[in-house]
């Protein structure tokens, strides 16, 4: 076998691989045996039909292609990558056949992207300051107000009352652009909280001061990026009639409130618990922020030339995750794009910076794991499986079975290795 390598743009390498004709003949023999075991050939049991019969049945060219796809290309490519010290590649090889003929040497090209060389910078003993945690009386009071808001009652506004900021209203409306009513611009008994910003900017504030039964014109301008293209940037007038007004009636924040809204008997006890929870949450956030900064710092300290395809692949992965989240909410990606007034190309560009950071962090962690000889042990995998089992309400045995069936053992090991390496960096932060 002969191999030559040529570097081209974007850190790609084109391998030209030549395989002697004798190897092709052997591969064809293996391909025939593969077909014989899979295809029903009249007069023969599966796996027993001779080569000539198989070639007649499926076609000689089909056998030739099968020999290349399943035997020649993968085996020769693996050998070529080893020969060129490129075993670690970051994309699926792009294969181009040059010569594939009976009795001739096979020649094909494989375009690959080798894993980039990573030079570690400082990653141990990083000096990362932790944000000071301070919970004020105001923070506690704000939490109490939020709790009181949840306990609030909705009461009808007194007769003759006008709409105020924060009120819950129902209204009829009909929208006009250039004096013409437009599709989707009409509603009856539509619920709207003033100040929720659920309508076009400027709409809700113009209803303040209106009374029940009173008709009011609301003049707005649709945003330039509005999802309905025919309305984007257009001036519109909505003829509105308030049908009802309800105010929030907040409870008094006292011992009785504490007893009704919590497990505590007094307001002081509730305040103490709120302060404790806020402090714990703030401590957690401060620690998580410190860890995130540590990873970012260690990633910035590496020297690496990241191939564009790695960033592209990460963007694709992020979009797939987003698509799955949207599906769980009953929304398709296309619907989201329409609603957001964007397209897939713009969305990919928005994700690019984060994707590059993710790739850089991943390369850093891989290199640290090598440098520190961090390994994944069976006990590590068992521990991770136990955590997953507890999260999903299953047994470790059930989780292991699912992982094996889905072929995700390598993914699990990679996740555990990544987590162990991150923990190594955290454990070695300077005090």
MIVEX-955110 format. One line per field, with one value per residue (C-alpha): residue in three letters; residue number from 0; y, z, x. Coordinates in nm, 4 decimals, decimal comma. Layout:
N
res: ALA | ...
n: NUM | ...
py: Y | ...
pz: Z | ...
px: X | ...
END
This chain:
431
res: UNK | UNK | UNK | UNK | UNK | UNK | UNK | UNK | UNK | UNK | UNK | UNK | UNK | UNK | UNK | UNK | UNK | UNK | UNK | UNK | UNK | UNK | UNK | UNK | UNK | UNK | UNK | UNK | UNK | UNK | UNK | UNK | UNK | UNK | UNK | UNK | UNK | UNK | UNK | UNK | UNK | UNK | UNK | UNK | UNK | UNK | UNK | UNK | UNK | UNK | UNK | UNK | UNK | UNK | UNK | UNK | UNK | UNK | UNK | UNK | UNK | UNK | UNK | UNK | UNK | UNK | UNK | UNK | UNK | UNK | UNK | UNK | UNK | UNK | UNK | UNK | UNK | UNK | UNK | UNK | UNK | UNK | UNK | UNK | UNK | UNK | UNK | UNK | UNK | UNK | UNK | UNK | UNK | UNK | UNK | UNK | UNK | UNK | UNK | UNK | UNK | UNK | UNK | UNK | UNK | UNK | UNK | UNK | UNK | UNK | UNK | UNK | UNK | UNK | UNK | UNK | UNK | UNK | UNK | UNK | UNK | UNK | UNK | UNK | UNK | UNK | UNK | UNK | UNK | UNK | UNK | UNK | UNK | UNK | UNK | UNK | UNK | UNK | UNK | UNK | UNK | UNK | UNK | UNK | UNK | UNK | UNK | UNK | UNK | UNK | UNK | UNK | UNK | UNK | UNK | UNK | UNK | UNK | UNK | UNK | UNK | UNK | UNK | UNK | UNK | UNK | UNK | UNK | UNK | UNK | UNK | UNK | UNK | UNK | UNK | UNK | UNK | UNK | UNK | UNK | UNK | UNK | UNK | UNK | UNK | UNK | UNK | UNK | UNK | UNK | UNK | UNK | UNK | UNK | UNK | UNK | UNK | UNK | UNK | UNK | UNK | UNK | UNK | UNK | UNK | UNK | UNK | UNK | UNK | UNK | UNK | UNK | UNK | UNK | UNK | UNK | UNK | UNK | UNK | UNK | UNK | UNK | UNK | UNK | UNK | UNK | UNK | UNK | UNK | UNK | UNK | UNK | UNK | UNK | UNK | UNK | UNK | UNK | UNK | UNK | UNK | UNK | UNK | UNK | UNK | UNK | UNK | UNK | UNK | UNK | UNK | UNK | UNK | UNK | UNK | UNK | UNK | UNK | UNK | UNK | UNK | UNK | UNK | UNK | UNK | UNK | UNK | UNK | UNK | UNK | UNK | UNK | UNK | UNK | UNK | UNK | UNK | UNK | UNK | UNK | UNK | UNK | UNK | UNK | UNK | UNK | UNK | UNK | UNK | UNK | UNK | UNK | UNK | UNK | UNK | UNK | UNK | UNK | UNK | UNK | UNK | UNK | UNK | UNK | UNK | UNK | UNK | UNK | UNK | UNK | UNK | UNK | UNK | UNK | UNK | UNK | UNK | UNK | UNK | UNK | UNK | UNK | UNK | UNK | UNK | UNK | UNK | UNK | UNK | UNK | UNK | UNK | UNK | UNK | UNK | UNK | UNK | UNK | UNK | UNK | UNK | UNK | UNK | UNK | UNK | UNK | UNK | UNK | UNK | UNK | UNK | UNK | UNK | UNK | UNK | UNK | UNK | UNK | UNK | UNK | UNK | UNK | UNK | UNK | UNK | UNK | UNK | UNK | UNK | UNK | UNK | UNK | UNK | UNK | UNK | UNK | UNK | UNK | UNK | UNK | UNK | UNK | UNK | UNK | UNK | UNK | UNK | UNK | UNK | UNK | UNK | UNK | UNK | UNK | UNK | UNK | UNK | UNK | UNK | UNK | UNK | UNK | UNK | UNK | UNK | UNK | UNK | UNK | UNK | UNK | UNK | UNK | UNK | UNK | UNK | UNK | UNK | UNK | UNK | UNK | UNK | UNK | UNK | UNK | UNK | UNK | UNK | UNK | UNK | UNK | UNK
n: 0 | 1 | 2 | 3 | 4 | 5 | 6 | 7 | 8 | 9 | 10 | 11 | 12 | 13 | 14 | 15 | 16 | 17 | 18 | 19 | 20 | 21 | 22 | 23 | 24 | 25 | 26 | 27 | 28 | 29 | 30 | 31 | 32 | 33 | 34 | 35 | 36 | 37 | 38 | 39 | 40 | 41 | 42 | 43 | 44 | 45 | 46 | 47 | 48 | 49 | 50 | 51 | 52 | 53 | 54 | 55 | 56 | 57 | 58 | 59 | 60 | 61 | 62 | 63 | 64 | 65 | 66 | 67 | 68 | 69 | 70 | 71 | 72 | 73 | 74 | 75 | 76 | 77 | 78 | 79 | 80 | 81 | 82 | 83 | 84 | 85 | 86 | 87 | 88 | 89 | 90 | 91 | 92 | 93 | 94 | 95 | 96 | 97 | 98 | 99 | 100 | 101 | 102 | 103 | 104 | 105 | 106 | 107 | 108 | 109 | 110 | 111 | 112 | 113 | 114 | 115 | 116 | 117 | 118 | 119 | 120 | 121 | 122 | 123 | 124 | 125 | 126 | 127 | 128 | 129 | 130 | 131 | 132 | 133 | 134 | 135 | 136 | 137 | 138 | 139 | 140 | 141 | 142 | 143 | 144 | 145 | 146 | 147 | 148 | 149 | 150 | 151 | 152 | 153 | 154 | 155 | 156 | 157 | 158 | 159 | 160 | 161 | 162 | 163 | 164 | 165 | 166 | 167 | 168 | 169 | 170 | 171 | 172 | 173 | 174 | 175 | 176 | 177 | 178 | 179 | 180 | 181 | 182 | 183 | 184 | 185 | 186 | 187 | 188 | 189 | 190 | 191 | 192 | 193 | 194 | 195 | 196 | 197 | 198 | 199 | 200 | 201 | 202 | 203 | 204 | 205 | 206 | 207 | 208 | 209 | 210 | 211 | 212 | 213 | 214 | 215 | 216 | 217 | 218 | 219 | 220 | 221 | 222 | 223 | 224 | 225 | 226 | 227 | 228 | 229 | 230 | 231 | 232 | 233 | 234 | 235 | 236 | 237 | 238 | 239 | 240 | 241 | 242 | 243 | 244 | 245 | 246 | 247 | 248 | 249 | 250 | 251 | 252 | 253 | 254 | 255 | 256 | 257 | 258 | 259 | 260 | 261 | 262 | 263 | 264 | 265 | 266 | 267 | 268 | 269 | 270 | 271 | 272 | 273 | 274 | 275 | 276 | 277 | 278 | 279 | 280 | 281 | 282 | 283 | 284 | 285 | 286 | 287 | 288 | 289 | 290 | 291 | 292 | 293 | 294 | 295 | 296 | 297 | 298 | 299 | 300 | 301 | 302 | 303 | 304 | 305 | 306 | 307 | 308 | 309 | 310 | 311 | 312 | 313 | 314 | 315 | 316 | 317 | 318 | 319 | 320 | 321 | 322 | 323 | 324 | 325 | 326 | 327 | 328 | 329 | 330 | 331 | 332 | 333 | 334 | 335 | 336 | 337 | 338 | 339 | 340 | 341 | 342 | 343 | 344 | 345 | 346 | 347 | 348 | 349 | 350 | 351 | 352 | 353 | 354 | 355 | 356 | 357 | 358 | 359 | 360 | 361 | 362 | 363 | 364 | 365 | 366 | 367 | 368 | 369 | 370 | 371 | 372 | 373 | 374 | 375 | 376 | 377 | 378 | 379 | 380 | 381 | 382 | 383 | 384 | 385 | 386 | 387 | 388 | 389 | 390 | 391 | 392 | 393 | 394 | 395 | 396 | 397 | 398 | 399 | 400 | 401 | 402 | 403 | 404 | 405 | 406 | 407 | 408 | 409 | 410 | 411 | 412 | 413 | 414 | 415 | 416 | 417 | 418 | 419 | 420 | 421 | 422 | 423 | 424 | 425 | 426 | 427 | 428 | 429 | 430
py: 0,0000 | 0,3501 | 0,6686 | 1,0344 | 1,3341 | 1,6886 | 1,9718 | 2,1992 | 2,4856 | 2,4883 | 2,2378 | 1,9577 | 1,6821 | 1,4845 | 1,1291 | 0,9538 | 0,5791 | 0,3011 | -0,0627 | -0,3497 | -0,5412 | -0,8649 | -0,7024 | -0,5996 | -0,9591 | -1,0767 | -0,8040 | -0,9140 | -1,2672 | -1,1335 | -0,9206 | -1,2257 | -1,4173 | -1,1179 | -1,1113 | -1,4897 | -1,4699 | -1,1852 | -1,2528 | -1,5380 | -1,7096 | -1,9851 | -2,3320 | -2,2384 | -2,2096 | -1,8725 | -1,8354 | -2,1352 | -1,9831 | -1,9698 | -1,6439 | -1,6689 | -1,7352 | -1,4393 | -1,2125 | -1,3224 | -1,2677 | -0,9191 | -0,7946 | -0,7782 | -0,3979 | -0,4227 | -0,6747 | -0,4478 | -0,1475 | -0,3554 | -0,4763 | -0,1173 | 0,0310 | -0,2399 | -0,3721 | -0,1824 | 0,1772 | 0,1403 | -0,0967 | 0,0920 | 0,4267 | 0,3035 | 0,1861 | 0,5113 | 0,7237 | 0,5174 | 0,5529 | 0,9321 | 0,9481 | 1,0865 | 0,8270 | 1,1061 | 1,2822 | 1,5168 | 1,4543 | 1,1668 | 1,1150 | 1,2325 | 0,9463 | 0,9962 | 0,6954 | 0,7480 | 0,3914 | 0,0963 | -0,1673 | -0,5431 | -0,6507 | -0,2999 | -0,1335 | 0,0610 | 0,4343 | 0,6599 | 0,9890 | 1,0545 | 1,4115 | 1,4289 | 1,6890 | 1,5791 | 1,6767 | 2,0046 | 2,0165 | 2,1673 | 2,3333 | 2,3688 | 2,6920 | 2,7426 | 2,5271 | 2,4413 | 2,6926 | 2,9413 | 3,2461 | 3,2952 | 3,5278 | 3,4265 | 3,6872 | 3,8119 | 3,6807 | 3,9360 | 3,9056 | 4,2334 | 4,3106 | 4,4448 | 4,1072 | 3,9356 | 4,1929 | 4,1506 | 3,7751 | 3,8326 | 4,0620 | 3,7928 | 3,5437 | 3,7928 | 3,8432 | 3,4685 | 3,4878 | 3,7896 | 3,7878 | 3,9294 | 4,1716 | 4,3649 | 4,7298 | 4,9677 | 5,1179 | 5,4097 | 5,2978 | 5,3530 | 5,1103 | 5,1269 | 4,9743 | 4,6100 | 4,5699 | 4,2628 | 4,3581 | 4,2012 | 4,3971 | 4,3913 | 4,5221 | 4,5507 | 4,6579 | 4,8705 | 4,9468 | 5,2251 | 5,2249 | 4,8557 | 4,5786 | 4,3108 | 3,9377 | 3,8307 | 4,1814 | 4,1254 | 3,9893 | 3,9586 | 3,9509 | 3,9184 | 3,8903 | 4,1357 | 4,2400 | 4,5980 | 4,6076 | 4,2460 | 4,3667 | 4,0855 | 4,3235 | 4,5537 | 4,8118 | 5,1129 | 4,9338 | 4,8596 | 5,1986 | 5,3751 | 5,1835 | 5,3325 | 5,5697 | 5,4007 | 5,2922 | 4,9945 | 5,0404 | 5,3233 | 5,3000 | 5,4115 | 5,4305 | 5,2911 | 5,3966 | 5,1788 | 5,0864 | 4,7209 | 4,6330 | 4,6041 | 4,2416 | 4,1496 | 3,7867 | 3,8823 | 4,0380 | 4,2208 | 4,4157 | 4,4708 | 4,8405 | 4,9480 | 5,2059 | 5,0642 | 5,1797 | 4,9481 | 5,0382 | 4,9035 | 4,8698 | 4,7737 | 4,5063 | 4,4473 | 4,5629 | 4,3629 | 4,4738 | 4,2611 | 4,2671 | 4,1828 | 4,0279 | 4,2028 | 4,0663 | 3,9586 | 3,6477 | 3,5375 | 3,5640 | 3,3626 | 3,0888 | 3,0752 | 3,0889 | 2,8659 | 2,6073 | 2,8781 | 3,0335 | 3,3812 | 3,6337 | 3,6455 | 3,2695 | 3,2995 | 3,5868 | 3,3841 | 3,0928 | 3,3195 | 3,4725 | 3,1239 | 3,0044 | 3,3216 | 3,2913 | 2,9260 | 3,0072 | 3,2996 | 3,0816 | 2,8188 | 3,0794 | 3,2361 | 2,8953 | 2,8014 | 3,1375 | 3,0792 | 2,7345 | 2,8695 | 3,1423 | 2,8811 | 2,6742 | 2,9830 | 3,0970 | 2,7532 | 2,7429 | 3,0885 | 2,9810 | 2,7036 | 2,7561 | 2,5928 | 2,6532 | 2,5252 | 2,3811 | 2,5590 | 2,2244 | 2,1562 | 2,4806 | 2,4010 | 2,0589 | 2,2095 | 2,4631 | 2,1744 | 1,9869 | 2,2964 | 2,3431 | 1,9797 | 2,0268 | 2,3378 | 2,1511 | 1,8775 | 2,1343 | 2,3043 | 1,9690 | 1,9008 | 2,2300 | 2,1329 | 2,3671 | 2,2971 | 2,4751 | 2,6286 | 2,7794 | 2,9246 | 3,0801 | 3,2393 | 3,3692 | 3,5096 | 3,6690 | 3,4971 | 3,2068 | 2,9072 | 3,0828 | 3,3777 | 3,1416 | 2,9407 | 3,2629 | 3,3626 | 3,0294 | 3,0423 | 3,2324 | 3,0021 | 2,6978 | 2,8040 | 2,8472 | 2,5000 | 2,3423 | 2,5237 | 2,4095 | 2,0513 | 2,0453 | 2,1908 | 1,9274 | 1,6438 | 1,7681 | 1,8131 | 1,4573 | 1,3289 | 1,5419 | 1,4380 | 1,0766 | 1,1073 | 0,7826 | 0,6561 | 0,3574 | 0,1113 | 0,2620 | 0,6060 | 0,4702 | 0,2896 | 0,6109 | 0,8087 | 0,5374 | 0,5555 | 0,9335 | 0,8888 | 0,6136 | 0,8325 | 1,1221 | 0,9095 | 0,6959 | 0,3768 | 0,1121 | 0,1187 | -0,2117 | -0,0604 | 0,2432 | 0,0256 | -0,1813 | 0,1302 | 0,2726 | -0,0560 | -0,0882 | 0,2672 | 0,2187 | 0,5143 | 0,3597 | 0,5612 | 0,8801 | 0,8036 | 0,7403 | 1,0676 | 1,2594 | 1,1051 | 1,1819 | 1,5415 | 1,5804 | 1,4256 | 1,6580 | 1,9647 | 1,8594 | 1,8261 | 2,1879 | 2,3023 | 2,1060 | 2,2747 | 2,6347 | 2,8695 | 2,9646
pz: 0,0000 | -0,0870 | 0,0937 | 0,0196 | 0,2131 | 0,0977 | 0,3297 | 0,1902 | 0,3255 | 0,6674 | 0,8130 | 0,5911 | 0,4691 | 0,1496 | 0,1686 | -0,1636 | -0,0981 | -0,3398 | -0,2684 | -0,4828 | -0,7030 | -0,5090 | -0,2010 | -0,4051 | -0,5143 | -0,1525 | -0,0570 | -0,3352 | -0,1976 | 0,1479 | -0,0065 | -0,1807 | 0,1473 | 0,3094 | 0,0365 | 0,0502 | 0,4212 | 0,3737 | 0,0401 | -0,0459 | -0,3555 | -0,5025 | -0,4725 | -0,1962 | 0,1796 | 0,3245 | 0,3264 | 0,0921 | -0,2561 | -0,4419 | -0,5547 | -0,9201 | -0,8356 | -0,5946 | -0,8592 | -1,1114 | -0,8625 | -0,7281 | -1,0127 | -1,0386 | -0,9977 | -0,6780 | -0,5370 | -0,6380 | -0,4597 | -0,1520 | -0,1393 | -0,1482 | 0,0972 | 0,3638 | 0,3391 | 0,1212 | 0,2201 | 0,6010 | 0,6415 | 0,4086 | 0,5582 | 0,9125 | 0,8027 | 0,6163 | 0,9171 | 1,1353 | 0,8784 | 0,8766 | 1,2582 | 1,2196 | 1,4115 | 1,5890 | 1,3343 | 1,4166 | 1,1234 | 0,9195 | 0,6214 | 0,2811 | 0,0400 | -0,3354 | -0,5608 | -0,8302 | -0,9653 | -0,8817 | -1,1526 | -1,1618 | -1,1803 | -1,1199 | -0,8173 | -0,6184 | -0,5854 | -0,3683 | -0,1823 | 0,1741 | 0,2991 | 0,6770 | 0,9485 | 1,2103 | 1,5717 | 1,6168 | 1,8253 | 2,1654 | 2,3812 | 2,7402 | 2,9297 | 3,3015 | 3,4372 | 3,7908 | 4,0725 | 3,8907 | 4,1013 | 4,0591 | 4,3047 | 4,4509 | 4,4541 | 4,8010 | 4,9155 | 5,0917 | 5,1488 | 5,2514 | 5,4337 | 5,1007 | 4,9354 | 5,2066 | 5,1745 | 4,7969 | 4,8390 | 5,0872 | 4,8342 | 4,5679 | 4,8078 | 4,8880 | 4,5170 | 4,4810 | 4,7663 | 4,6178 | 4,5393 | 4,2249 | 4,2980 | 4,0664 | 4,0455 | 4,1872 | 3,9449 | 3,7524 | 3,8224 | 3,5514 | 3,4309 | 3,6302 | 3,5710 | 3,6866 | 3,6474 | 3,4895 | 3,2144 | 2,9467 | 2,6266 | 2,2746 | 2,0047 | 1,6298 | 1,4451 | 1,1314 | 0,8995 | 0,6452 | 0,7428 | 0,6601 | 0,9163 | 0,9004 | 0,9611 | 1,3200 | 1,4546 | 1,6328 | 1,9772 | 2,2025 | 2,5839 | 2,5503 | 2,8870 | 2,9287 | 3,2298 | 3,1954 | 3,2155 | 3,1084 | 2,7747 | 2,5971 | 2,3301 | 2,0867 | 2,2671 | 2,3678 | 2,3466 | 2,7138 | 2,8528 | 2,6303 | 2,8008 | 3,1415 | 3,2430 | 3,0342 | 3,2061 | 3,1565 | 2,8442 | 2,7184 | 2,3636 | 2,3112 | 2,0040 | 2,0597 | 1,8050 | 1,7714 | 1,5273 | 1,4576 | 1,5170 | 1,2067 | 1,3015 | 1,3573 | 1,2595 | 1,0223 | 0,7374 | 0,5911 | 0,9190 | 1,0081 | 1,0511 | 0,9804 | 1,1790 | 1,3189 | 1,5107 | 1,7476 | 1,8465 | 2,2018 | 2,4528 | 2,8141 | 2,9335 | 3,2879 | 3,5330 | 3,8231 | 4,0835 | 4,2860 | 4,6553 | 4,8438 | 5,1935 | 5,4875 | 5,5522 | 5,9159 | 6,1335 | 5,9861 | 5,6369 | 5,7421 | 5,8820 | 5,5684 | 5,3185 | 5,4922 | 5,7624 | 6,0097 | 6,2868 | 6,2844 | 6,0300 | 6,1961 | 6,1493 | 5,7829 | 5,7299 | 5,8848 | 5,6538 | 5,3488 | 5,4421 | 5,4869 | 5,1460 | 4,9678 | 5,1219 | 5,0180 | 4,6637 | 4,6421 | 4,7693 | 4,5064 | 4,2312 | 4,3430 | 4,3443 | 4,0041 | 3,8607 | 3,9993 | 3,8382 | 3,5058 | 3,5134 | 3,5959 | 3,2899 | 3,0700 | 3,1978 | 3,1441 | 2,7947 | 2,7053 | 2,8193 | 2,5589 | 2,2199 | 1,9389 | 1,5830 | 1,5822 | 1,2484 | 1,1299 | 1,0819 | 1,4572 | 1,5264 | 1,2526 | 1,4041 | 1,7509 | 1,6134 | 1,4550 | 1,7873 | 1,9715 | 1,7154 | 1,7529 | 2,1299 | 2,0778 | 1,8369 | 2,0968 | 2,3672 | 2,1345 | 2,0460 | 2,4170 | 2,4284 | 2,1250 | 1,8841 | 1,5626 | 1,4813 | 1,1695 | 1,3831 | 1,6235 | 1,3394 | 1,1987 | 1,5401 | 1,6085 | 1,2644 | 1,1747 | 0,9670 | 1,0227 | 0,8762 | 1,1176 | 1,4080 | 1,3248 | 1,3206 | 1,6606 | 1,8047 | 1,6521 | 1,9315 | 2,2033 | 1,9873 | 1,9482 | 2,3267 | 2,3790 | 2,1340 | 2,2918 | 2,6409 | 2,5191 | 2,3649 | 2,6828 | 2,9016 | 2,6733 | 2,6898 | 3,0695 | 3,1076 | 2,9029 | 3,0870 | 3,4308 | 3,3305 | 3,4398 | 3,3645 | 3,3895 | 3,6197 | 3,6429 | 3,9815 | 3,8173 | 3,5622 | 3,8316 | 4,0347 | 3,7320 | 3,6525 | 4,0126 | 3,9818 | 3,6537 | 3,8030 | 4,0985 | 3,8650 | 3,6440 | 3,9188 | 3,7791 | 3,9005 | 3,8018 | 3,6211 | 3,4097 | 3,3239 | 3,2273 | 2,9999 | 2,8222 | 2,7780 | 2,6307 | 2,3971 | 2,2697 | 2,2234 | 2,4511 | 2,6743 | 2,5063 | 2,5462 | 2,9161 | 2,9606 | 2,7799 | 3,0064 | 3,3203 | 3,1996 | 3,1258 | 3,4722 | 3,6463 | 3,4572 | 3,5442 | 3,9094 | 3,8930 | 3,7794 | 4,0526 | 4,3208 | 4,2190 | 4,2272 | 4,4333 | 4,7652
px: 0,0000 | 0,1205 | 0,0136 | 0,0798 | -0,0506 | -0,1270 | -0,2314 | -0,5033 | -0,7142 | -0,8870 | -0,6394 | -0,7676 | -0,5355 | -0,5927 | -0,4569 | -0,4041 | -0,4086 | -0,3114 | -0,4038 | -0,2685 | -0,5132 | -0,4604 | -0,6136 | -0,9162 | -0,9681 | -0,9563 | -1,2017 | -1,4389 | -1,4282 | -1,5239 | -1,7972 | -1,9447 | -1,9515 | -2,1245 | -2,3910 | -2,4325 | -2,5157 | -2,7665 | -2,9401 | -3,1760 | -3,0368 | -3,2596 | -3,1055 | -2,8611 | -2,8744 | -2,7748 | -2,3983 | -2,3381 | -2,3647 | -2,0287 | -1,8726 | -1,9717 | -2,3348 | -2,3403 | -2,1857 | -2,4484 | -2,7283 | -2,6373 | -2,4159 | -2,0379 | -2,0287 | -2,2332 | -1,9843 | -1,6981 | -1,8526 | -1,9315 | -1,5712 | -1,4503 | -1,7028 | -1,6831 | -1,3281 | -1,0804 | -1,1619 | -1,1977 | -0,9020 | -0,6687 | -0,7691 | -0,7013 | -0,3573 | -0,2900 | -0,3852 | -0,1557 | 0,1230 | 0,0812 | 0,0423 | -0,3100 | -0,5128 | -0,7027 | -0,9238 | -1,2119 | -1,4467 | -1,5808 | -1,3441 | -1,4647 | -1,3881 | -1,3387 | -1,2756 | -1,0108 | -0,9657 | -1,1898 | -1,1713 | -1,1375 | -0,7709 | -0,6306 | -0,4755 | -0,7337 | -0,6679 | -0,8804 | -0,8538 | -0,9615 | -0,9974 | -0,9589 | -0,9112 | -0,6551 | -0,7082 | -0,5205 | -0,2062 | -0,2781 | -0,0140 | -0,1285 | -0,0809 | -0,1407 | -0,4233 | -0,3046 | -0,2915 | -0,5149 | -0,5997 | -0,9733 | -1,1450 | -1,4784 | -1,7535 | -1,8412 | -2,1779 | -2,3949 | -2,7695 | -2,9327 | -3,2584 | -3,3852 | -3,3212 | -3,5258 | -3,8056 | -3,8166 | -3,8554 | -4,1371 | -4,3068 | -4,2821 | -4,4400 | -4,7147 | -4,7746 | -4,8370 | -5,0887 | -5,2649 | -5,6361 | -5,7891 | -6,0719 | -6,2978 | -6,2041 | -6,4687 | -6,7193 | -6,5714 | -6,2116 | -5,9506 | -5,6842 | -5,3603 | -5,0176 | -5,0220 | -5,3996 | -5,5521 | -5,7934 | -6,0076 | -6,0582 | -6,1939 | -5,9621 | -5,9365 | -5,6237 | -5,5970 | -5,3043 | -5,3559 | -5,7234 | -5,7692 | -5,8285 | -5,5593 | -5,5728 | -5,5009 | -5,5490 | -5,8813 | -5,9644 | -6,2718 | -6,2569 | -5,8794 | -5,6970 | -5,4096 | -5,2032 | -5,0871 | -4,7077 | -4,6578 | -4,5118 | -4,6932 | -4,8240 | -4,6446 | -4,4236 | -4,6319 | -4,9679 | -5,0264 | -4,9200 | -5,1741 | -5,4569 | -5,3702 | -5,6485 | -5,9192 | -6,2419 | -6,4735 | -6,6852 | -6,4682 | -6,3362 | -5,9780 | -5,7522 | -5,4039 | -5,1416 | -4,8312 | -4,5588 | -4,4809 | -4,1131 | -3,8953 | -3,8173 | -4,1856 | -4,2564 | -4,5388 | -4,3390 | -4,6405 | -4,6765 | -4,3089 | -4,2281 | -4,5873 | -4,7874 | -5,1114 | -5,4162 | -5,6018 | -5,9568 | -5,9875 | -6,2723 | -6,2012 | -6,4449 | -6,3219 | -6,0556 | -5,9185 | -5,6651 | -5,4310 | -5,5113 | -5,1942 | -5,2032 | -5,0422 | -4,6937 | -4,7209 | -4,7227 | -5,0561 | -4,9084 | -4,6014 | -4,8227 | -5,0393 | -4,7515 | -4,4963 | -4,4320 | -4,3305 | -4,5391 | -4,3895 | -4,2661 | -3,9225 | -3,8811 | -3,9818 | -3,7374 | -3,4551 | -3,5302 | -3,5455 | -3,2090 | -3,0593 | -3,1867 | -3,0786 | -2,7324 | -2,6982 | -2,8132 | -2,5739 | -2,2873 | -2,3670 | -2,3802 | -2,0535 | -1,8824 | -2,0274 | -1,9182 | -1,5676 | -1,5537 | -1,6789 | -1,4128 | -1,1462 | -1,2392 | -1,2493 | -0,9088 | -0,7496 | -0,9028 | -0,7719 | -0,4246 | -0,3911 | -0,2310 | -0,4259 | -0,5400 | -0,8978 | -1,0171 | -1,3361 | -1,5120 | -1,4909 | -1,6766 | -1,9302 | -1,9959 | -2,0415 | -2,2904 | -2,4825 | -2,4841 | -2,6128 | -2,8899 | -2,9947 | -3,0156 | -3,2243 | -3,4519 | -3,5055 | -3,5917 | -3,8381 | -3,9974 | -4,0521 | -4,2441 | -4,4522 | -4,2755 | -4,0848 | -3,7586 | -3,9156 | -4,1926 | -3,9383 | -3,7388 | -4,0528 | -4,1567 | -3,8102 | -3,7902 | -3,4635 | -3,3319 | -3,1049 | -2,7980 | -2,8314 | -2,8957 | -2,5827 | -2,3827 | -2,5244 | -2,4101 | -2,0621 | -1,8837 | -2,0200 | -1,9452 | -1,5823 | -1,5511 | -1,7004 | -1,4554 | -1,1616 | -1,2663 | -1,3098 | -0,9613 | -0,8129 | -0,9791 | -0,8660 | -0,5089 | -0,5145 | -0,6491 | -0,3533 | -0,0985 | -0,2259 | -0,2974 | -0,6605 | -0,8435 | -1,1986 | -1,2296 | -1,5174 | -1,6074 | -1,6381 | -1,8843 | -2,0837 | -2,1082 | -2,2324 | -2,4882 | -2,6148 | -2,6608 | -2,8494 | -3,0650 | -3,1610 | -3,2476 | -3,4747 | -3,6279 | -3,4756 | -3,2329 | -2,8629 | -2,9172 | -3,1953 | -2,9828 | -2,6847 | -2,9110 | -3,0435 | -2,6919 | -2,5683 | -2,8678 | -2,8205 | -2,4455 | -2,3698 | -2,1036 | -1,8260 | -2,0316 | -2,0775 | -1,7048 | -1,6246 | -1,8626 | -1,7111 | -1,3570 | -1,4546 | -1,6101 | -1,3059 | -1,0736 | -1,2800 | -1,2801 | -0,9006 | -0,8748 | -1,1172 | -0,9321 | -0,6072 | -0,7271 | -0,5134 | -0,6699
END
